């Protein structure tokens, strides 16, 4: 759960290392704030798992990957 008011509604954010850990947590916070996120990670496997997890919680139309 994100505890910030970042005013990211309709903003596009690129997040590196979003396949796990801090990067994934940041992606989740930004999605909660209404941003469209582009997920990137060096590991395609981690990136896919992260994307599927986030798509289960948020609108798919707000989540993009670099693959």
C-alpha positions in Angstrom: 0.0 0.0 0.0 1.3 3.4 -1.0 1.0 6.2 1.5 1.9 9.1 -0.7 -0.2 11.4 -2.8 1.9 11.8 -5.9 -0.7 13.1 -8.3 0.3 10.7 -11.0 -3.2 10.3 -12.6 -2.7 9.8 -16.4 1.1 10.2 -16.2 3.4 7.7 -17.8 6.3 6.4 -15.7 9.2 4.1 -16.8 10.4 1.9 -13.9 13.6 -0.1 -14.2 14.2 -3.2 -12.1 10.4 -3.7 -11.8 10.6 -7.5 -11.9 10.9 -7.7 -8.1 11.7 -5.9 -4.9 11.8 -2.2 -4.8 11.1 -1.6 -8.5 8.0 -3.8 -8.3 6.9 -2.0 -5.1 7.3 1.4 -6.8 5.3 0.2 -9.8 2.5 -0.9 -7.5 2.5 2.5 -5.7 2.4 4.4 -9.0 -0.4 2.3 -10.3 -2.4 3.0 -7.1 -1.9 6.6 -7.8 -3.3 6.2 -11.4 -0.2 6.3 -13.4 0.5 4.2 -16.6 3.7 2.2 -15.9 6.3 0.8 -18.3 8.0 -2.1 -16.5 11.5 -3.1 -17.4 13.9 -5.7 -16.0 17.0 -7.6 -17.1 15.2 -10.9 -16.4 12.3 -11.6 -18.8 11.1 -14.3 -16.4 10.9 -11.9 -13.4 9.3 -9.2 -15.6 6.6 -11.5 -16.8 5.8 -12.7 -13.2 5.7 -9.1 -12.0 3.4 -8.0 -14.9 1.0 -10.9 -14.3 0.9 -10.1 -10.6 0.2 -6.4 -11.2 -2.4 -7.1 -13.9 -4.3 -9.1 -11.3 -4.5 -6.1 -9.1 -4.8 -3.2 -11.5 -6.2 -2.3 -14.9 -4.2 -4.0 -17.7 -4.5 -1.0 -19.9 -2.1 0.9 -17.5 0.7 -1.7 -17.6 3.2 -2.0 -20.3 6.5 -3.9 -20.6 9.6 -3.5 -22.8 9.3 -7.0 -24.2 
